[in-house]
Amino acid sequence: MVLKTTALLLAFGASASAAWAVTYGALAPGAISTAEQSGVRAEICRDHLLDPAHAKMKLPATYSLPTAERLSTDDPALAAFLKASPQYASYFVGSLCFMLSDNFDVDGVRAIASGRPAPMAFWWVRAERTGAADPRMMGKAQWVQIASWYPQAGAHRARITKTDPMAQYVDVDVAETKPGTWRARLKLAGEIVEASIEVTGEPIKRTGPEPRFMTVAFSDNAAGYFTVFTYFGHHHQSAQGTWTATGDGPFAKAFGIPGEASAFDTFFQNRWQARSGLYKFGE
């Protein structure tokens, strides 16, 4: 019995040590810059339907955007919505995410003034690669960035732009107003986006091997670039969100589609950290 108990303790210790020893994976050499985020207090994401009229951005030569109808073959909730509202089958699927993290460094130097966690937001669209991958890409390549936003106050703009060539600087806020209740707000030129999120339950760590990798390409004037992320430590919590947008813009149109909330959940993650490298296609 003592031997069995000792073996179990040793096995547990080895497993725990392995978990504690998780660190970043190796990025390909030749990155223009590297960035790192840690101390992530919240990542709050909500997918939505994107009108093709708002998706005329320039894509990398090897990418295209699948329609909501195509994506619905692996998404029962989206399939049910499109069955009831087939006029949206030709739309695309975007994802708006807000983040609040303690640390955001570029090339080893803090990119947002210390003293408070850094809020930011990014907007991606589901995509697929139609041509050969750049050999430096790693992990899945299912997204293209449409836009990203950082706070106007305290942001080191030149440093951030070095790792995110699409960076914009606006009023963006992410805050926990009371335990389990989060608020996010993004003020853009043509609209204001707001979200209220209730988080319940304990954080549950994502299962599976770590670290992981993913690749996100850029669009429009930055379509010649892509970012590779290596990351670990994601924890998920159940969340219910109310998302609204006022004004005349893509989010007001997306969140104003009758019944669309039935197809898209609010996702809440925290505790993770990531390192990324920015690369230029073909260089």
Secondary structure, 3 states (H helix, E strand, C coil): CHHHHHHHHHHHHHHHHHHHCCCCCCCCCCCCEEEEEEEEEEEEEEEEEECHHHCCCCCCCCEECCCHHHHHHHCHHHHHHHHHCHHHCCCEEEEEEEEEEEEEEECCEECECCCCCEEEEEEEEECEECCCCCCCCCCEEEEEEEEEEEECCCECHHHHHHHCCCEEEEEEEEEEEECCEEEEEEECCCEEEEEEEEEEEEEEECCCCCCEEEEEECCHHHCCEEEEEEEECCEEEEEEEEEEEEECCHHHHHHCCCCHHHHCCEEEEECCEEEEEEEECCC
